[in-house]
Amino acid sequence: MAEWFLTVGGEKFIPFGPSHLFMLFLYASGAFLLLFFHHHIRSKKRLFETIRWTLFTLLLGCEITYQIWTAIHGIWVHNLPFHLCGIAGLVGAVALFTLNKKLMVITFYIGLIPAFLALLTPELPYDFPNFRYVKFFIHHIAISLTAIFVAIIAAKSGAITLKSMIETYLFLVMYALLVGLVINTLLNANYLYLSHPPTTPSPLDWFGSGIWYRLNLGFVCFIVFFLQFLSYRPLQQK
């Protein structure tokens, strides 16, 4: 176990290879079960609590072990949880712990699509059984499923509104300014991919460069938030 955790290298990761498709299937199955049985989940306290604390443990466990792993290998400074999925994982863990409505709304918006896109276009050098591969997929699956789970809870209280969507978007804009102007500058990093797209092919490659790249990021983010706002409505149906 120690040797596996400390190993950096391994077989090259192949996008949409068998190991990638397996994880996508695992995610799709989890998302389907949450959505299909959302009425049942809300009505059965024991099932609700089991899912809640399982997701909480996965989110917290993945982040803690990953920070230890990056520190051991001397790559900690460029792998802090400042990316959108990292923040979504931390906010999601607190939302699950406290069941705070505002945090659940934020988790829904910043966790669902970013984690899903990361699962489709993983920025991974090595395949299974490398630790980073295992952590990456488990963590991002947990983030996106947490976003679905908290939406199921929040839908019951009517917390996800157009106003809350706009508030979350403005929160994200302010966070992006902080990251872009301060954190990325101080650490010479590319958190939130504000400087350029990830090294692996992704939809961000279509966003142009320079100021247009950043403006397109903001515009597309708003459109995605609005589509999420529309898509959650079926969860409110009795």
Rosetta blueprint (number, residue, H / E / L):
1 M L
2 A H
3 E H
4 W H
5 F H
6 L H
7 T L
8 V L
9 G L
10 G L
11 E L
12 K E
13 F L
14 I L
15 P L
16 F L
17 G L
18 P H
19 S H
20 H H
21 L H
22 F H
23 M H
24 L H
25 F H
26 L H
27 Y H
28 A H
29 S H
30 G H
31 A H
32 F H
33 L H
34 L H
35 L H
36 F H
37 F L
38 H H
39 H H
40 H H
41 I H
42 R H
43 S H
44 K L
45 K H
46 R H
47 L H
48 F H
49 E H
50 T H
51 I H
52 R H
53 W H
54 T H
55 L H
56 F H
57 T H
58 L H
59 L H
60 L H
61 G H
62 C H
63 E H
64 I H
65 T H
66 Y H
67 Q H
68 I H
69 W H
70 T H
71 A H
72 I H
73 H L
74 G L
75 I L
76 W L
77 V L
78 H L
79 N L
80 L L
81 P L
82 F L
83 H L
84 L H
85 C H
86 G H
87 I H
88 A H
89 G H
90 L H
91 V H
92 G H
93 A H
94 V H
95 A H
96 L H
97 F H
98 T H
99 L L
100 N L
101 K H
102 K H
103 L H
104 M H
105 V H
106 I H
107 T H
108 F H
109 Y H
110 I H
111 G H
112 L H
113 I H
114 P H
115 A H
116 F H
117 L H
118 A H
119 L H
120 L H
121 T L
122 P L
123 E L
124 L L
125 P L
126 Y E
127 D L
128 F L
129 P L
130 N L
131 F H
132 R H
133 Y H
134 V H
135 K H
136 F H
137 F H
138 I H
139 H H
140 H H
141 I H
142 A H
143 I H
144 S H
145 L H
146 T H
147 A H
148 I H
149 F H
150 V H
151 A H
152 I H
153 I H
154 A H
155 A H
156 K H
157 S H
158 G L
159 A L
160 I L
161 T L
162 L H
163 K H
164 S H
165 M H
166 I H
167 E H
168 T H
169 Y H
170 L H
171 F H
172 L H
173 V H
174 M H
175 Y H
176 A H
177 L H
178 L H
179 V H
180 G H
181 L H
182 V H
183 I H
184 N H
185 T H
186 L H
187 L H
188 N L
189 A L
190 N L
191 Y H
192 L H
193 Y H
194 L L
195 S L
196 H L
197 P L
198 P L
199 T L
200 T L
201 P L
202 S L
203 P H
204 L H
205 D H
206 W H
207 F L
208 G L
209 S L
210 G H
211 I H
212 W H
213 Y H
214 R H
215 L H
216 N H
217 L H
218 G H
219 F H
220 V H
221 C H
222 F H
223 I H
224 V H
225 F H
226 F H
227 L H
228 Q H
229 F H
230 L H
231 S H
232 Y L
233 R H
234 P H
235 L H
236 Q H
237 Q L
238 K L
